[in-house]
Amino acid sequence: MAVSGQQRRPVVVLYERIADAIHDGTYPPGSTLPSEPKLAGELGVSRPALREALLLLQEDGLLSVRRGVGRTVNDHPPRRGFEHIQPLEELIGTGAPLRVRALLRAVEEPTDFTTQHLLAPARAELRFWESLLAGEGTAAALSQEWAAADDVLERVHPEFARALRTVESAERTSMLAVLTGASRGVPLGAHSSVTATLVGQRRGEQLGRPADTPAVLITQVVRVDDTPVLAAKHMLPTGAPALPVLQSN
């Protein structure tokens, strides 16, 4: 389902069609896709557009290329909607997502952080969620998430704005999970940075760790086109589940 007002490139639409076919079982895990000419004919698209979409699906882990066989569907393709951006509770959960427990759900004025990363004007009102992520009774991470102002979201991602207003059981979900769930058909882009730090007194109390516990601090910004819609800080203390990281120049 496309979000009204969002203009998508043809290759993105094609990517979505094939991804949907994979996840609904039309092309089940382990199966081989039809040849490019046959698949292009079935989908009514050009071969160059099809080839670009197939390469994107391969990069995102849905497809593999086997010499002498062709493109096959991976045994465990990524869940629909998280091919590019995945909530932290699912990304670092081993076997099952971590549990999300709300510490604070509020509306606040911009800080230096949100002014920089969300380009929020001085008098904007921003939704702020602070959550504890836990597994097996142990706190694994602390997340702080901010959404862009409502007028910005209504313009660039109205489904996300609507989901934030109507989401149920917000105490058990992260803001990023709400965003990904509302983004079917909306291409998201993100940038993250990772730094080493100490948890500090306040966060140490929240995480149940000494203030001088080493930690990894992840700063994340998610955009629709060039407009930031979510900014977050995630703190993972020593002993938290491993975080897969892709390094790029």
Helices and strands as residue ranges (DSSP letters): H 10-23, H 36-43, H 47-59, E 63-66, E 70-73, H 88-91, E 99-108, H 112-117, E 126-135, E 138-147, H 150-156, H 158-166, G 170-172, H 175-181, E 188-198, H 200-207, E 214-224, E 227-237
